[in-house]
Amino acid sequence: MSDETTAGGGGYAIRAGSVRNGSLGRFVSVAGADTLTEQQKAFVESFCTNGGDAKRACKDAGYLSPHAPSRLLGLTQVRHAVSLNLERQIRGEGASLAWGCVLHILRDPSTPSAVRFQASKFVLESAGLTQATPKVESVPLASMTLADLEALVETTRASLASVVEVENAGESGEIESPTPPVIAATGVESIDAP
C-alpha cells in the first residue's frame, strides 16, 4: 500500500502515520509530533518564559515573518511542546515558588491570622494530614422552622464575633498564635432560598 490513498472519490487523502487536525483539513504527522527544529525549540522556550508573548518569542528565536507567531502556534507539535514546557515549569520552579510563598505567609507575624489559618489549613490538606469531615446534608432555608433559623443566626453571630475578637487581639498584639474559631455544623450550605 502506498503512503497516500484516495478514498471513494471523496477527494480526501489518508497518509500513513497522519491524522487530520481539523484546521482546513490539513494532515499532521503523528510520528513526528514531538520533533521540533532548533528554531522552534527556541520559540517554545522563549514563549514559555516571557509570559506567552508570541511576537517577542518569534523575535528571540530569529523568525522574521510577521505571520510566524500564528503559524507556529498553529502547529500541533509546537502547541504540544508549549504545554509540556509549561507543565514542567509549574511542577518545578512554580511549585517551589508557591511553597516559598506559603511558608512566608505562615512565618510572617504581620500576616492576618485568618490568612495564616487558611494557609495552614491548605498545607495540612495538601499533605493529607487532615481527616475529611463528612458532608452534612444541606437544608434549604425555606424549609427550616423559625427555631432552626434563629439557631442558625445565633451560631453565625457567635462565629463572627469570635473571628472579630481573634483579629482584634492579633492586631493589638494580645495573642501570639490565635486559635481559629470552631464553627458548629448547621447543615446549611447556602443562604439562598430555592
C-alpha positions as CSV (number, residue, x, y, z in Angstrom):
1,M,0.0,0.0,0.0
2,S,1.3,3.5,-0.8
3,D,1.8,6.3,1.6
4,E,-1.3,8.1,0.2
5,T,-4.6,6.7,-0.7
6,T,-7.7,8.4,-2.2
7,A,-10.9,7.1,-0.7
8,G,-14.2,6.6,-2.6
9,G,-13.8,9.7,-4.9
10,G,-14.4,12.0,-1.9
11,G,-11.3,13.8,-2.7
12,Y,-9.5,13.3,0.6
13,A,-6.3,11.5,1.2
14,I,-5.1,9.4,4.1
15,R,-1.4,9.4,4.8
16,A,0.2,6.7,6.7
17,G,1.1,7.9,10.2
18,S,-1.0,11.1,9.9
19,V,-4.3,12.4,11.1
20,R,-6.5,15.4,10.2
21,N,-6.2,18.2,12.7
22,G,-9.4,19.9,11.8
23,S,-7.7,23.0,10.5
24,L,-8.6,23.3,6.9
25,G,-8.3,19.5,6.6
26,R,-4.6,19.6,6.9
27,F,-2.7,16.5,7.9
28,V,-0.5,16.4,11.0
29,S,2.2,13.9,11.4
30,V,1.6,11.8,14.4
31,A,5.0,10.1,14.4
32,G,6.9,13.4,14.2
33,A,4.7,15.3,16.6
34,D,7.5,15.6,19.2
35,T,10.2,16.7,16.9
36,L,10.9,20.4,16.6
37,T,13.6,22.3,14.8
38,E,16.1,24.2,16.9
39,Q,14.4,27.4,16.0
40,Q,11.0,26.1,17.1
41,K,12.6,24.9,20.3
42,A,13.9,28.4,20.9
43,F,10.5,29.8,20.2
44,V,8.8,27.4,22.7
45,E,11.4,28.2,25.4
46,S,11.1,32.0,24.9
47,F,7.2,31.8,24.7
48,C,7.0,29.9,28.0
49,T,9.4,32.2,29.9
50,N,8.2,35.6,28.6
51,G,4.6,35.2,29.7
52,G,3.2,34.0,26.4
53,D,4.2,36.9,24.1
54,A,4.4,35.1,20.7
55,K,5.7,38.1,18.8
56,R,8.6,38.5,21.2
57,A,9.3,34.8,21.3
58,C,9.5,34.8,17.4
59,K,11.9,37.7,17.5
60,D,14.0,36.0,20.2
61,A,14.1,32.7,18.1
62,G,15.1,34.6,14.9
63,Y,11.8,34.4,13.0
64,L,11.4,37.4,10.6
65,S,7.9,36.9,9.2
66,P,5.1,38.8,10.8
67,H,2.9,35.7,10.3
68,A,5.3,33.4,12.2
69,P,3.6,33.7,15.6
70,S,0.2,32.5,14.3
71,R,1.8,29.9,12.1
72,L,3.9,28.5,14.9
73,L,1.1,28.4,17.4
74,G,-1.0,26.6,14.7
75,L,1.4,23.7,14.6
76,T,0.3,20.8,16.8
77,Q,3.8,19.8,17.7
78,V,4.6,23.4,18.9
79,R,1.4,23.6,21.0
80,H,2.3,20.2,22.5
81,A,5.8,21.4,23.3
82,V,4.5,24.6,24.9
83,S,2.1,22.6,27.0
84,L,4.8,20.2,28.2
85,N,7.2,23.0,28.9
86,L,4.7,25.0,30.9
87,E,3.8,21.9,32.9
88,R,7.5,21.2,33.6
89,Q,7.9,24.8,34.8
90,I,4.8,24.7,37.0
91,R,5.9,21.4,38.6
92,G,9.4,22.6,39.1
93,E,10.1,26.2,39.7
94,G,6.4,27.2,40.1
95,A,5.9,24.7,42.9
96,S,9.0,25.8,44.7
97,L,7.9,29.5,44.4
98,A,4.4,28.7,45.6
99,W,5.7,26.7,48.6
100,G,8.1,29.6,49.5
101,C,5.1,32.0,49.3
102,V,3.1,29.8,51.7
103,L,6.0,29.5,54.1
104,H,6.4,33.3,54.1
105,I,2.7,33.7,54.9
106,L,2.9,31.2,57.7
107,R,6.1,32.7,59.2
108,D,5.3,36.4,58.8
109,P,3.7,37.7,62.1
110,S,2.2,40.7,60.2
111,T,0.1,38.4,58.1
112,P,-3.5,38.5,59.4
113,S,-4.3,35.5,61.5
114,A,-7.2,34.4,59.2
115,V,-4.8,34.3,56.2
116,R,-2.3,32.3,58.2
117,F,-5.0,29.9,59.3
118,Q,-6.1,29.4,55.7
119,A,-2.5,28.8,54.6
120,S,-2.0,26.3,57.5
121,K,-5.2,24.5,56.5
122,F,-4.1,24.4,52.9
123,V,-0.7,22.9,53.8
124,L,-2.3,20.2,56.0
125,E,-4.9,19.3,53.5
126,S,-2.3,19.1,50.7
127,A,-0.2,16.9,52.8
128,G,-3.2,14.6,53.5
129,L,-2.9,15.2,57.3
130,T,-6.5,16.2,57.9
131,Q,-9.5,14.0,58.1
132,A,-12.2,14.8,55.7
133,T,-15.3,15.9,57.6
134,P,-18.4,14.1,56.5
135,K,-20.7,16.3,54.4
136,V,-23.8,17.4,56.3
137,E,-27.0,17.2,54.4
138,S,-27.9,20.7,53.3
139,V,-31.3,22.1,54.4
140,P,-32.8,24.9,52.3
141,L,-33.7,28.0,54.3
142,A,-37.2,27.9,53.0
143,S,-37.8,24.5,54.7
144,M,-36.3,25.5,58.1
145,T,-38.6,26.2,61.1
146,L,-38.4,29.6,62.9
147,A,-36.4,27.9,65.7
148,D,-33.9,26.5,63.2
149,L,-33.4,29.9,61.6
150,E,-32.9,31.6,64.9
151,A,-30.4,29.0,65.9
152,L,-28.5,29.4,62.6
153,V,-28.5,33.2,63.1
154,E,-27.1,32.9,66.7
155,T,-24.5,30.4,65.6
156,T,-23.3,32.6,62.8
157,R,-23.2,35.7,65.1
158,A,-21.2,33.8,67.7
159,S,-18.8,32.6,65.0
160,L,-18.4,36.1,63.5
161,A,-17.8,37.6,67.0
162,S,-15.1,35.1,67.7
163,V,-13.4,35.9,64.4
164,V,-13.5,39.6,65.2
165,E,-12.1,39.0,68.7
166,V,-9.3,37.0,67.3
167,E,-8.5,39.6,64.6
168,N,-8.6,42.5,67.1
169,A,-6.5,40.6,69.6
170,G,-4.0,39.7,66.9
171,E,-3.7,43.3,65.7
172,S,-3.2,44.7,69.3
173,G,-0.6,42.0,70.0
174,E,-2.5,40.5,72.9
175,I,-2.2,37.0,71.5
176,E,0.7,35.4,69.7
177,S,-0.9,32.4,67.9
178,P,-4.7,32.6,67.8
179,T,-6.9,29.5,67.9
180,P,-9.3,29.6,65.0
181,P,-13.0,29.7,65.9
182,V,-14.9,26.5,65.9
183,I,-18.0,26.8,63.7
184,A,-20.8,24.4,64.5
185,A,-22.2,22.3,61.7
186,T,-25.6,23.8,60.9
187,G,-26.4,21.7,57.9
188,V,-26.8,24.7,55.7
189,E,-24.5,25.3,52.7
190,S,-26.2,28.3,51.2
191,I,-28.3,31.1,52.3
192,D,-30.2,31.3,49.0
193,A,-33.8,30.2,49.1
194,P,-34.7,27.7,46.4
